[in-house]
Amino acid sequence: MMEQINRLKVVLAEQSRTGKWLAEVIGKNEATVSRWCTNEAQPSVETFVQIAKALNVDVRELFNSTKNMRGLENA
């Protein structure tokens, strides 16, 4: 199972927004945004900042806490 690093899908749902909407707002391909939403890929730090601004949230809200992630105890 892939590690759920970002909460993008959750934040979009909380705001009743779609990946298509986000892709249009930040000028990215819809398929790319879809991969971010499923945590198959991660955007760059700069893109996370763009996403946070588009969604009017603190960038930290786009990430899951590392305190509860399995496999990072000894990292």
N, CA, C and O atoms as a Maestro MAE file, in Angstrom:
{
 s_m_m2io_version
 :::
 2.0.0
}

f_m_ct {
 s_m_title
 :::
 protein
 m_atom[300] {
  # First column is atom index #
  i_m_mmod_type
  r_m_x_coord
  r_m_y_coord
  r_m_z_coord
  i_m_residue_number
  s_m_chain_name
  s_m_pdb_residue_name
  s_m_pdb_atom_name
  i_m_atomic_number
  :::
  1 25 0.838 -1.195 0.000 1 A "MET " " N  " 7
  2 3 0.000 0.000 0.000 1 A "MET " " CA " 6
  3 2 0.877 1.250 0.000 1 A "MET " " C  " 6
  4 15 1.854 1.341 0.744 1 A "MET " " O  " 8
  5 25 0.513 2.202 -0.841 2 A "MET " " N  " 7
  6 3 1.269 3.426 -0.966 2 A "MET " " CA " 6
  7 2 1.041 4.332 0.250 2 A "MET " " C  " 6
  8 15 -0.075 4.442 0.758 2 A "MET " " O  " 8
  9 25 2.116 4.976 0.702 3 A "GLU " " N  " 7
  10 3 2.032 5.885 1.846 3 A "GLU " " CA " 6
  11 2 1.187 7.101 1.473 3 A "GLU " " C  " 6
  12 15 1.383 7.701 0.416 3 A "GLU " " O  " 8
  13 25 0.265 7.453 2.330 4 A "GLN " " N  " 7
  14 3 -0.608 8.599 2.088 4 A "GLN " " CA " 6
  15 2 0.077 9.863 2.610 4 A "GLN " " C  " 6
  16 15 -0.178 10.290 3.736 4 A "GLN " " O  " 8
  17 25 0.932 10.448 1.806 5 A "ILE " " N  " 7
  18 3 1.714 11.607 2.218 5 A "ILE " " CA " 6
  19 2 0.869 12.873 2.229 5 A "ILE " " C  " 6
  20 15 0.903 13.640 3.190 5 A "ILE " " O  " 8
  21 25 0.112 13.088 1.161 6 A "ASN " " N  " 7
  22 3 -0.680 14.319 1.108 6 A "ASN " " CA " 6
  23 2 -2.166 14.045 1.344 6 A "ASN " " C  " 6
  24 15 -2.647 12.921 1.203 6 A "ASN " " O  " 8
  25 25 -2.867 15.111 1.709 7 A "ARG " " N  " 7
  26 3 -4.303 15.067 1.988 7 A "ARG " " CA " 6
  27 2 -5.088 15.808 0.907 7 A "ARG " " C  " 6
  28 15 -6.204 16.266 1.153 7 A "ARG " " O  " 8
  29 25 -4.524 15.923 -0.258 8 A "LEU " " N  " 7
  30 3 -5.122 16.747 -1.307 8 A "LEU " " CA " 6
  31 2 -6.547 16.332 -1.635 8 A "LEU " " C  " 6
  32 15 -7.432 17.182 -1.739 8 A "LEU " " O  " 8
  33 25 -6.776 15.042 -1.798 9 A "LYS " " N  " 7
  34 3 -8.119 14.548 -2.118 9 A "LYS " " CA " 6
  35 2 -9.119 14.926 -1.021 9 A "LYS " " C  " 6
  36 15 -10.250 15.314 -1.313 9 A "LYS " " O  " 8
  37 25 -8.697 14.812 0.233 10 A "VAL " " N  " 7
  38 3 -9.563 15.139 1.374 10 A "VAL " " CA " 6
  39 2 -9.888 16.628 1.395 10 A "VAL " " C  " 6
  40 15 -11.045 17.011 1.569 10 A "VAL " " O  " 8
  41 25 -8.873 17.465 1.220 11 A "VAL " " N  " 7
  42 3 -9.086 18.915 1.257 11 A "VAL " " CA " 6
  43 2 -9.978 19.358 0.100 11 A "VAL " " C  " 6
  44 15 -10.853 20.204 0.285 11 A "VAL " " O  " 8
  45 25 -9.769 18.802 -1.079 12 A "LEU " " N  " 7
  46 3 -10.647 19.125 -2.210 12 A "LEU " " CA " 6
  47 2 -12.092 18.748 -1.888 12 A "LEU " " C  " 6
  48 15 -13.007 19.526 -2.156 12 A "LEU " " O  " 8
  49 25 -12.303 17.568 -1.319 13 A "ALA " " N  " 7
  50 3 -13.659 17.119 -0.973 13 A "ALA " " CA " 6
  51 2 -14.279 18.021 0.085 13 A "ALA " " C  " 6
  52 15 -15.463 18.350 0.006 13 A "ALA " " O  " 8
  53 25 -13.488 18.421 1.073 14 A "GLU " " N  " 7
  54 3 -13.994 19.311 2.125 14 A "GLU " " CA " 6
  55 2 -14.495 20.629 1.543 14 A "GLU " " C  " 6
  56 15 -15.422 21.240 2.073 14 A "GLU " " O  " 8
  57 25 -13.876 21.055 0.458 15 A "GLN " " N  " 7
  58 3 -14.249 22.323 -0.176 15 A "GLN " " CA " 6
  59 2 -15.169 22.125 -1.381 15 A "GLN " " C  " 6
  60 15 -15.448 23.075 -2.111 15 A "GLN " " O  " 8
  61 25 -15.629 20.923 -1.584 16 A "SER " " N  " 7
  62 3 -16.485 20.588 -2.733 16 A "SER " " CA " 6
  63 2 -15.848 21.015 -4.051 16 A "SER " " C  " 6
  64 15 -16.518 21.533 -4.944 16 A "SER " " O  " 8
  65 25 -14.545 20.787 -4.152 17 A "ARG " " N  " 7
  66 3 -13.793 21.101 -5.372 17 A "ARG " " CA " 6
  67 2 -13.367 19.801 -6.034 17 A "ARG " " C  " 6
  68 15 -13.355 18.745 -5.402 17 A "ARG " " O  " 8
  69 25 -13.023 19.884 -7.294 18 A "THR " " N  " 7
  70 3 -12.589 18.702 -8.034 18 A "THR " " CA " 6
  71 2 -11.128 18.841 -8.461 18 A "THR " " C  " 6
  72 15 -10.559 19.933 -8.469 18 A "THR " " O  " 8
  73 25 -10.551 17.713 -8.812 19 A "GLY " " N  " 7
  74 3 -9.203 17.733 -9.357 19 A "GLY " " CA " 6
  75 2 -9.143 18.519 -10.652 19 A "GLY " " C  " 6
  76 15 -8.155 19.197 -10.931 19 A "GLY " " O  " 8
  77 25 -10.203 18.425 -11.444 20 A "LYS " " N  " 7
  78 3 -10.269 19.179 -12.703 20 A "LYS " " CA " 6
  79 2 -10.211 20.677 -12.422 20 A "LYS " " C  " 6
  80 15 -9.491 21.411 -13.099 20 A "LYS " " O  " 8
  81 25 -10.970 21.131 -11.424 21 A "TRP " " N  " 7
  82 3 -10.955 22.548 -11.040 21 A "TRP " " CA " 6
  83 2 -9.543 22.966 -10.648 21 A "TRP " " C  " 6
  84 15 -9.039 23.986 -11.118 21 A "TRP " " O  " 8
  85 25 -8.905 22.173 -9.782 22 A "LEU " " N  " 7
  86 3 -7.564 22.511 -9.315 22 A "LEU " " CA " 6
  87 2 -6.579 22.550 -10.477 22 A "LEU " " C  " 6
  88 15 -5.750 23.456 -10.561 22 A "LEU " " O  " 8
  89 25 -6.665 21.579 -11.365 23 A "ALA " " N  " 7
  90 3 -5.770 21.540 -12.527 23 A "ALA " " CA " 6
  91 2 -5.892 22.820 -13.350 23 A "ALA " " C  " 6
  92 15 -4.888 23.379 -13.789 23 A "ALA " " O  " 8
  93 25 -7.117 23.277 -13.556 24 A "GLU " " N  " 7
  94 3 -7.339 24.504 -14.329 24 A "GLU " " CA " 6
  95 2 -6.773 25.721 -13.603 24 A "GLU " " C  " 6
  96 15 -6.146 26.581 -14.221 24 A "GLU " " O  " 8
  97 25 -6.993 25.792 -12.292 25 A "VAL " " N  " 7
  98 3 -6.560 26.957 -11.509 25 A "VAL " " CA " 6
  99 2 -5.036 27.073 -11.458 25 A "VAL " " C  " 6
  100 15 -4.494 28.174 -11.559 25 A "VAL " " O  " 8
  101 25 -4.347 25.944 -11.302 26 A "ILE " " N  " 7
  102 3 -2.887 26.012 -11.169 26 A "ILE " " CA " 6
  103 2 -2.149 25.709 -12.474 26 A "ILE " " C  " 6
  104 15 -0.918 25.705 -12.509 26 A "ILE " " O  " 8
  105 25 -2.902 25.457 -13.546 27 A "GLY " " N  " 7
  106 3 -2.291 25.256 -14.855 27 A "GLY " " CA " 6
  107 2 -1.550 23.939 -15.017 27 A "GLY " " C  " 6
  108 15 -0.507 23.877 -15.667 27 A "GLY " " O  " 8
  109 25 -2.099 22.887 -14.421 28 A "LYS " " N  " 7
  110 3 -1.486 21.558 -14.531 28 A "LYS " " CA " 6
  111 2 -2.439 20.612 -15.243 28 A "LYS " " C  " 6
  112 15 -3.633 20.888 -15.359 28 A "LYS " " O  " 8
  113 25 -1.905 19.497 -15.718 29 A "ASN " " N  " 7
  114 3 -2.700 18.479 -16.383 29 A "ASN " " CA " 6
  115 2 -3.603 17.786 -15.365 29 A "ASN " " C  " 6
  116 15 -3.182 17.498 -14.245 29 A "ASN " " O  " 8
  117 25 -4.834 17.523 -15.758 30 A "GLU " " N  " 7
  118 3 -5.791 16.867 -14.858 30 A "GLU " " CA " 6
  119 2 -5.312 15.483 -14.416 30 A "GLU " " C  " 6
  120 15 -5.543 15.090 -13.272 30 A "GLU " " O  " 8
  121 25 -4.656 14.749 -15.297 31 A "ALA " " N  " 7
  122 3 -4.134 13.416 -14.948 31 A "ALA " " CA " 6
  123 2 -3.042 13.521 -13.885 31 A "ALA " " C  " 6
  124 15 -2.940 12.663 -13.008 31 A "ALA " " O  " 8
  125 25 -2.236 14.562 -13.963 32 A "THR " " N  " 7
  126 3 -1.190 14.783 -12.961 32 A "THR " " CA " 6
  127 2 -1.809 15.039 -11.601 32 A "THR " " C  " 6
  128 15 -1.382 14.463 -10.600 32 A "THR " " O  " 8
  129 25 -2.815 15.903 -11.559 33 A "VAL " " N  " 7
  130 3 -3.504 16.201 -10.299 33 A "VAL " " CA " 6
  131 2 -4.151 14.936 -9.745 33 A "VAL " " C  " 6
  132 15 -4.154 14.720 -8.533 33 A "VAL " " O  " 8
  133 25 -4.691 14.112 -10.612 34 A "SER " " N  " 7
  134 3 -5.290 12.848 -10.184 34 A "SER " " CA " 6
  135 2 -4.257 11.957 -9.495 34 A "SER " " C  " 6
  136 15 -4.554 11.334 -8.476 34 A "SER " " O  " 8
  137 25 -3.053 11.898 -10.048 35 A "ARG " " N  " 7
  138 3 -1.985 11.092 -9.426 35 A "ARG " " CA " 6
  139 2 -1.591 11.656 -8.066 35 A "ARG " " C  " 6
  140 15 -1.259 10.903 -7.150 35 A "ARG " " O  " 8
  141 25 -1.627 12.986 -7.935 36 A "TRP " " N  " 7
  142 3 -1.345 13.584 -6.626 36 A "TRP " " CA " 6
  143 2 -2.426 13.206 -5.620 36 A "TRP " " C  " 6
  144 15 -2.134 12.886 -4.468 36 A "TRP " " O  " 8
  145 25 -3.677 13.247 -6.069 37 A "CYS " " N  " 7
  146 3 -4.810 12.952 -5.177 37 A "CYS " " CA " 6
  147 2 -4.794 11.509 -4.681 37 A "CYS " " C  " 6
  148 15 -5.288 11.222 -3.590 37 A "CYS " " O  " 8
  149 25 -4.236 10.612 -5.467 38 A "THR " " N  " 7
  150 3 -4.161 9.205 -5.060 38 A "THR " " CA " 6
  151 2 -2.800 8.865 -4.453 38 A "THR " " C  " 6
  152 15 -2.528 7.706 -4.137 38 A "THR " " O  " 8
  153 25 -1.953 9.870 -4.293 39 A "ASN " " N  " 7
  154 3 -0.612 9.705 -3.728 39 A "ASN " " CA " 6
  155 2 0.291 8.797 -4.559 39 A "ASN " " C  " 6
  156 15 1.261 8.243 -4.042 39 A "ASN " " O  " 8
  157 25 -0.024 8.644 -5.843 40 A "GLU " " N  " 7
  158 3 0.868 7.905 -6.746 40 A "GLU " " CA " 6
  159 2 2.107 8.738 -7.051 40 A "GLU " " C  " 6
  160 15 3.173 8.200 -7.352 40 A "GLU " " O  " 8
  161 25 1.954 10.048 -6.971 41 A "ALA " " N  " 7
  162 3 3.040 10.997 -7.206 41 A "ALA " " CA " 6
  163 2 2.812 12.177 -6.270 41 A "ALA " " C  " 6
  164 15 1.722 12.346 -5.724 41 A "ALA " " O  " 8
  165 25 3.853 12.995 -6.090 42 A "GLN " " N  " 7
  166 3 3.745 14.164 -5.223 42 A "GLN " " CA " 6
  167 2 4.168 15.409 -5.996 42 A "GLN " " C  " 6
  168 15 5.121 15.375 -6.774 42 A "GLN " " O  " 8
  169 25 3.450 16.505 -5.774 43 A "PRO " " N  " 7
  170 3 3.871 17.757 -6.410 43 A "PRO " " CA " 6
  171 2 5.147 18.290 -5.759 43 A "PRO " " C  " 6
  172 15 5.532 17.857 -4.673 43 A "PRO " " O  " 8
  173 25 5.788 19.225 -6.433 44 A "SER " " N  " 7
  174 3 6.963 19.885 -5.857 44 A "SER " " CA " 6
  175 2 6.519 20.773 -4.701 44 A "SER " " C  " 6
  176 15 5.332 21.060 -4.545 44 A "SER " " O  " 8
  177 25 7.470 21.198 -3.903 45 A "VAL " " N  " 7
  178 3 7.161 22.102 -2.789 45 A "VAL " " CA " 6
  179 2 6.514 23.377 -3.325 45 A "VAL " " C  " 6
  180 15 5.543 23.871 -2.753 45 A "VAL " " O  " 8
  181 25 7.047 23.902 -4.409 46 A "GLU " " N  " 7
  182 3 6.495 25.124 -4.996 46 A "GLU " " CA " 6
  183 2 5.046 24.916 -5.426 46 A "GLU " " C  " 6
  184 15 4.208 25.801 -5.252 46 A "GLU " " O  " 8
  185 25 4.755 23.748 -5.985 47 A "THR " " N  " 7
  186 3 3.390 23.459 -6.415 47 A "THR " " CA " 6
  187 2 2.468 23.290 -5.220 47 A "THR " " C  " 6
  188 15 1.312 23.710 -5.270 47 A "THR " " O  " 8
  189 25 2.962 22.676 -4.133 48 A "PHE " " N  " 7
  190 3 2.153 22.584 -2.919 48 A "PHE " " CA " 6
  191 2 1.758 23.983 -2.439 48 A "PHE " " C  " 6
  192 15 0.634 24.188 -1.980 48 A "PHE " " O  " 8
  193 25 2.674 24.938 -2.544 49 A "VAL " " N  " 7
  194 3 2.369 26.317 -2.140 49 A "VAL " " CA " 6
  195 2 1.285 26.900 -3.051 49 A "VAL " " C  " 6
  196 15 0.366 27.559 -2.564 49 A "VAL " " O  " 8
  197 25 1.380 26.670 -4.357 50 A "GLN " " N  " 7
  198 3 0.346 27.126 -5.299 50 A "GLN " " CA " 6
  199 2 -1.010 26.516 -4.952 50 A "GLN " " C  " 6
  200 15 -2.030 27.206 -4.958 50 A "GLN " " O  " 8
  201 25 -1.014 25.231 -4.654 51 A "ILE " " N  " 7
  202 3 -2.252 24.528 -4.312 51 A "ILE " " CA " 6
  203 2 -2.859 25.120 -3.048 51 A "ILE " " C  " 6
  204 15 -4.063 25.366 -2.987 51 A "ILE " " O  " 8
  205 25 -2.024 25.348 -2.042 52 A "ALA " " N  " 7
  206 3 -2.509 25.918 -0.781 52 A "ALA " " CA " 6
  207 2 -3.144 27.286 -1.014 52 A "ALA " " C  " 6
  208 15 -4.189 27.597 -0.443 52 A "ALA " " O  " 8
  209 25 -2.513 28.093 -1.849 53 A "LYS " " N  " 7
  210 3 -3.072 29.418 -2.153 53 A "LYS " " CA " 6
  211 2 -4.399 29.291 -2.894 53 A "LYS " " C  " 6
  212 15 -5.350 30.012 -2.594 53 A "LYS " " O  " 8
  213 25 -4.466 28.381 -3.854 54 A "ALA " " N  " 7
  214 3 -5.699 28.184 -4.627 54 A "ALA " " CA " 6
  215 2 -6.845 27.736 -3.731 54 A "ALA " " C  " 6
  216 15 -7.993 28.132 -3.934 54 A "ALA " " O  " 8
  217 25 -6.526 26.902 -2.730 55 A "LEU " " N  " 7
  218 3 -7.552 26.375 -1.824 55 A "LEU " " CA " 6
  219 2 -7.736 27.237 -0.576 55 A "LEU " " C  " 6
  220 15 -8.599 26.963 0.258 55 A "LEU " " O  " 8
  221 25 -6.911 28.284 -0.458 56 A "ASN " " N  " 7
  222 3 -6.970 29.192 0.688 56 A "ASN " " CA " 6
  223 2 -6.802 28.436 2.008 56 A "ASN " " C  " 6
  224 15 -7.574 28.622 2.949 56 A "ASN " " O  " 8
  225 25 -5.776 27.580 2.058 57 A "VAL " " N  " 7
  226 3 -5.448 26.840 3.280 57 A "VAL " " CA " 6
  227 2 -3.960 26.989 3.560 57 A "VAL " " C  " 6
  228 15 -3.181 27.328 2.669 57 A "VAL " " O  " 8
  229 25 -3.573 26.734 4.802 58 A "ASP " " N  " 7
  230 3 -2.162 26.664 5.154 58 A "ASP " " CA " 6
  231 2 -1.582 25.426 4.476 58 A "ASP " " C  " 6
  232 15 -2.219 24.372 4.461 58 A "ASP " " O  " 8
  233 25 -0.402 25.543 3.927 59 A "VAL " " N  " 7
  234 3 0.205 24.421 3.204 59 A "VAL " " CA " 6
  235 2 0.298 23.170 4.081 59 A "VAL " " C  " 6
  236 15 0.256 22.054 3.563 59 A "VAL " " O  " 8
  237 25 0.423 23.338 5.389 60 A "ARG " " N  " 7
  238 3 0.520 22.181 6.292 60 A "ARG " " CA " 6
  239 2 -0.749 21.342 6.293 60 A "ARG " " C  " 6
  240 15 -0.704 20.154 6.612 60 A "ARG " " O  " 8
  241 25 -1.884 21.946 5.937 61 A "GLU " " N  " 7
  242 3 -3.144 21.199 5.888 61 A "GLU " " CA " 6
  243 2 -3.177 20.191 4.739 61 A "GLU " " C  " 6
  244 15 -4.039 19.313 4.700 61 A "GLU " " O  " 8
  245 25 -2.242 20.323 3.813 62 A "LEU " " N  " 7
  246 3 -2.201 19.427 2.657 62 A "LEU " " CA " 6
  247 2 -1.414 18.144 2.923 62 A "LEU " " C  " 6
  248 15 -1.336 17.268 2.062 62 A "LEU " " O  " 8
  249 25 -0.831 18.037 4.121 63 A "PHE " " N  " 7
  250 3 -0.011 16.875 4.464 63 A "PHE " " CA " 6
  251 2 -0.591 16.099 5.626 63 A "PHE " " C  " 6
  252 15 -1.189 16.676 6.534 63 A "PHE " " O  " 8
  253 25 -0.411 14.784 5.595 64 A "ASN " " N  " 7
  254 3 -0.730 13.942 6.740 64 A "ASN " " CA " 6
  255 2 0.412 14.047 7.741 64 A "ASN " " C  " 6
  256 15 1.557 14.291 7.362 64 A "ASN " " O  " 8
  257 25 0.103 13.865 9.003 65 A "SER " " N  " 7
  258 3 1.114 13.894 10.047 65 A "SER " " CA " 6
  259 2 2.082 12.732 9.875 65 A "SER " " C  " 6
  260 15 1.663 11.603 9.618 65 A "SER " " O  " 8
  261 25 3.361 13.000 10.016 66 A "THR " " N  " 7
  262 3 4.353 11.926 9.931 66 A "THR " " CA " 6
  263 2 4.425 11.133 11.227 66 A "THR " " C  " 6
  264 15 5.026 10.060 11.258 66 A "THR " " O  " 8
  265 25 3.830 11.636 12.285 67 A "LYS " " N  " 7
  266 3 3.873 10.940 13.575 67 A "LYS " " CA " 6
  267 2 3.130 9.617 13.539 67 A "LYS " " C  " 6
  268 15 3.441 8.711 14.312 67 A "LYS " " O  " 8
  269 25 2.153 9.495 12.651 68 A "ASN " " N  " 7
  270 3 1.345 8.286 12.594 68 A "ASN " " CA " 6
  271 2 1.666 7.395 11.401 68 A "ASN " " C  " 6
  272 15 0.999 6.379 11.201 68 A "ASN " " O  " 8
  273 25 2.663 7.748 10.610 69 A "MET " " N  " 7
  274 3 3.001 6.958 9.425 69 A "MET " " CA " 6
  275 2 3.809 5.738 9.814 69 A "MET " " C  " 6
  276 15 4.772 5.833 10.575 69 A "MET " " O  " 8
  277 25 3.410 4.585 9.284 70 A "ARG " " N  " 7
  278 3 4.161 3.354 9.518 70 A "ARG " " CA " 6
  279 2 5.417 3.348 8.667 70 A "ARG " " C  " 6
  280 15 5.426 3.865 7.550 70 A "ARG " " O  " 8
  281 25 6.466 2.766 9.196 71 A "GLY " " N  " 7
  282 3 7.693 2.627 8.428 71 A "GLY " " CA " 6
  283 2 8.653 3.791 8.561 71 A "GLY " " C  " 6
  284 15 9.746 3.752 7.997 71 A "GLY " " O  " 8
  285 25 8.274 4.819 9.290 72 A "LEU " " N  " 7
  286 3 9.156 5.972 9.455 72 A "LEU " " CA " 6
  287 2 9.731 6.053 10.865 72 A "LEU " " C  " 6
  288 15 10.408 7.027 11.196 72 A "LEU " " O  " 8
  289 25 9.475 5.052 11.696 73 A "GLU " " N  " 7
  290 3 9.918 5.103 13.084 73 A "GLU " " CA " 6
  291 2 11.432 5.254 13.199 73 A "GLU " " C  " 6
  292 15 11.922 5.940 14.095 73 A "GLU " " O  " 8
  293 25 12.168 4.619 12.300 74 A "ASN " " N  " 7
  294 3 13.628 4.642 12.376 74 A "ASN " " CA " 6
  295 2 14.260 5.517 11.301 74 A "ASN " " C  " 6
  296 15 15.461 5.432 11.048 74 A "ASN " " O  " 8
  297 25 13.455 6.344 10.679 75 A "ALA " " N  " 7
  298 3 13.969 7.192 9.592 75 A "ALA " " CA " 6
  299 2 14.767 8.356 10.147 75 A "ALA " " C  " 6
  300 15 15.277 9.175 9.383 75 A "ALA " " O  " 8
  :::
 }
 m_bond[299] {
  # First column is bond index #
  i_m_from
  i_m_to
  i_m_order
  :::
  1 1 2 1
  2 2 3 1
  3 3 4 2
  4 3 5 1
  5 5 6 1
  6 6 7 1
  7 7 8 2
  8 7 9 1
  9 9 10 1
  10 10 11 1
  11 11 12 2
  12 11 13 1
  13 13 14 1
  14 14 15 1
  15 15 16 2
  16 15 17 1
  17 17 18 1
  18 18 19 1
  19 19 20 2
  20 19 21 1
  21 21 22 1
  22 22 23 1
  23 23 24 2
  24 23 25 1
  25 25 26 1
  26 26 27 1
  27 27 28 2
  28 27 29 1
  29 29 30 1
  30 30 31 1
  31 31 32 2
  32 31 33 1
  33 33 34 1
  34 34 35 1
  35 35 36 2
  36 35 37 1
  37 37 38 1
  38 38 39 1
  39 39 40 2
  40 39 41 1
  41 41 42 1
  42 42 43 1
  43 43 44 2
  44 43 45 1
  45 45 46 1
  46 46 47 1
  47 47 48 2
  48 47 49 1
  49 49 50 1
  50 50 51 1
  51 51 52 2
  52 51 53 1
  53 53 54 1
  54 54 55 1
  55 55 56 2
  56 55 57 1
  57 57 58 1
  58 58 59 1
  59 59 60 2
  60 59 61 1
  61 61 62 1
  62 62 63 1
  63 63 64 2
  64 63 65 1
  65 65 66 1
  66 66 67 1
  67 67 68 2
  68 67 69 1
  69 69 70 1
  70 70 71 1
  71 71 72 2
  72 71 73 1
  73 73 74 1
  74 74 75 1
  75 75 76 2
  76 75 77 1
  77 77 78 1
  78 78 79 1
  79 79 80 2
  80 79 81 1
  81 81 82 1
  82 82 83 1
  83 83 84 2
  84 83 85 1
  85 85 86 1
  86 86 87 1
  87 87 88 2
  88 87 89 1
  89 89 90 1
  90 90 91 1
  91 91 92 2
  92 91 93 1
  93 93 94 1
  94 94 95 1
  95 95 96 2
  96 95 97 1
  97 97 98 1
  98 98 99 1
  99 99 100 2
  100 99 101 1
  101 101 102 1
  102 102 103 1
  103 103 104 2
  104 103 105 1
  105 105 106 1
  106 106 107 1
  107 107 108 2
  108 107 109 1
  109 109 110 1
  110 110 111 1
  111 111 112 2
  112 111 113 1
  113 113 114 1
  114 114 115 1
  115 115 116 2
  116 115 117 1
  117 117 118 1
  118 118 119 1
  119 119 120 2
  120 119 121 1
  121 121 122 1
  122 122 123 1
  123 123 124 2
  124 123 125 1
  125 125 126 1
  126 126 127 1
  127 127 128 2
  128 127 129 1
  129 129 130 1
  130 130 131 1
  131 131 132 2
  132 131 133 1
  133 133 134 1
  134 134 135 1
  135 135 136 2
  136 135 137 1
  137 137 138 1
  138 138 139 1
  139 139 140 2
  140 139 141 1
  141 141 142 1
  142 142 143 1
  143 143 144 2
  144 143 145 1
  145 145 146 1
  146 146 147 1
  147 147 148 2
  148 147 149 1
  149 149 150 1
  150 150 151 1
  151 151 152 2
  152 151 153 1
  153 153 154 1
  154 154 155 1
  155 155 156 2
  156 155 157 1
  157 157 158 1
  158 158 159 1
  159 159 160 2
  160 159 161 1
  161 161 162 1
  162 162 163 1
  163 163 164 2
  164 163 165 1
  165 165 166 1
  166 166 167 1
  167 167 168 2
  168 167 169 1
  169 169 170 1
  170 170 171 1
  171 171 172 2
  172 171 173 1
  173 173 174 1
  174 174 175 1
  175 175 176 2
  176 175 177 1
  177 177 178 1
  178 178 179 1
  179 179 180 2
  180 179 181 1
  181 181 182 1
  182 182 183 1
  183 183 184 2
  184 183 185 1
  185 185 186 1
  186 186 187 1
  187 187 188 2
  188 187 189 1
  189 189 190 1
  190 190 191 1
  191 191 192 2
  192 191 193 1
  193 193 194 1
  194 194 195 1
  195 195 196 2
  196 195 197 1
  197 197 198 1
  198 198 199 1
  199 199 200 2
  200 199 201 1
  201 201 202 1
  202 202 203 1
  203 203 204 2
  204 203 205 1
  205 205 206 1
  206 206 207 1
  207 207 208 2
  208 207 209 1
  209 209 210 1
  210 210 211 1
  211 211 212 2
  212 211 213 1
  213 213 214 1
  214 214 215 1
  215 215 216 2
  216 215 217 1
  217 217 218 1
  218 218 219 1
  219 219 220 2
  220 219 221 1
  221 221 222 1
  222 222 223 1
  223 223 224 2
  224 223 225 1
  225 225 226 1
  226 226 227 1
  227 227 228 2
  228 227 229 1
  229 229 230 1
  230 230 231 1
  231 231 232 2
  232 231 233 1
  233 233 234 1
  234 234 235 1
  235 235 236 2
  236 235 237 1
  237 237 238 1
  238 238 239 1
  239 239 240 2
  240 239 241 1
  241 241 242 1
  242 242 243 1
  243 243 244 2
  244 243 245 1
  245 245 246 1
  246 246 247 1
  247 247 248 2
  248 247 249 1
  249 249 250 1
  250 250 251 1
  251 251 252 2
  252 251 253 1
  253 253 254 1
  254 254 255 1
  255 255 256 2
  256 255 257 1
  257 257 258 1
  258 258 259 1
  259 259 260 2
  260 259 261 1
  261 261 262 1
  262 262 263 1
  263 263 264 2
  264 263 265 1
  265 265 266 1
  266 266 267 1
  267 267 268 2
  268 267 269 1
  269 269 270 1
  270 270 271 1
  271 271 272 2
  272 271 273 1
  273 273 274 1
  274 274 275 1
  275 275 276 2
  276 275 277 1
  277 277 278 1
  278 278 279 1
  279 279 280 2
  280 279 281 1
  281 281 282 1
  282 282 283 1
  283 283 284 2
  284 283 285 1
  285 285 286 1
  286 286 287 1
  287 287 288 2
  288 287 289 1
  289 289 290 1
  290 290 291 1
  291 291 292 2
  292 291 293 1
  293 293 294 1
  294 294 295 1
  295 295 296 2
  296 295 297 1
  297 297 298 1
  298 298 299 1
  299 299 300 2
  :::
 }
}
